[in-house]
Amino acid sequence: MEDLKLLTQNNVPTEELAENAVKEYRGIRLNYVEVFYLDYAVDEDTGLIDKSKKVKYYTKNQIGRNLRALKNAYLISKGAADPEEILTFRKRYNIAASTLSIILGFSKNTISNIEKEGMSSLPTGRLIKLCLEDVEVMSHYINLCDGLENAKKIELSKKIKEKNV
């Protein structure tokens, strides 16, 4: 994670912090990484700053990232692929994100976007998970892909089958 600098209420730079968070939704325990920064507590009624106590605050950007992380945790709990699984698969078989996107029938940047921002939808995540876990399904999608030359299809299918033995 990049080191983001934030300004406190006194315009003093502070670090962005992260910690594991757990939420329960519909009986499902969701674990994700929540980002925030610490600053002095403010009394909501008087507006006075309590310098003896620091509390969590969130920027608009951090709120968006936390919501995406929570959504991603929910989708993974429902059977979607984890972005880390996709990265591991691509590294193992040396497949570019754009190539994997094309093989699965997505737009060129879809896999790259998922790896950076999390899963976009449950059906997309489940399809990716199925393909990552089943060599035959992935080989089938490679062979059906019109966006790859035959030589590349053969190379990828062979690579996936060999490394999975």
Salt bridges, closest charged atoms under 4 A:
GLU15 OE2 - LYS5 NZ 2.30
GLU16 OE1 - ARG65 NH2 2.88
GLU19 OE2 - LYS56 NZ 2.33
GLU34 OE1 - LYS56 NZ 3.39
GLU85 OE2 - LYS129 NZ 2.87
GLU115 OE2 - ARG90 NE 2.63
GLU133 OE2 - LYS129 NZ 3.39
GLU155 OE2 - LYS159 NZ 3.72
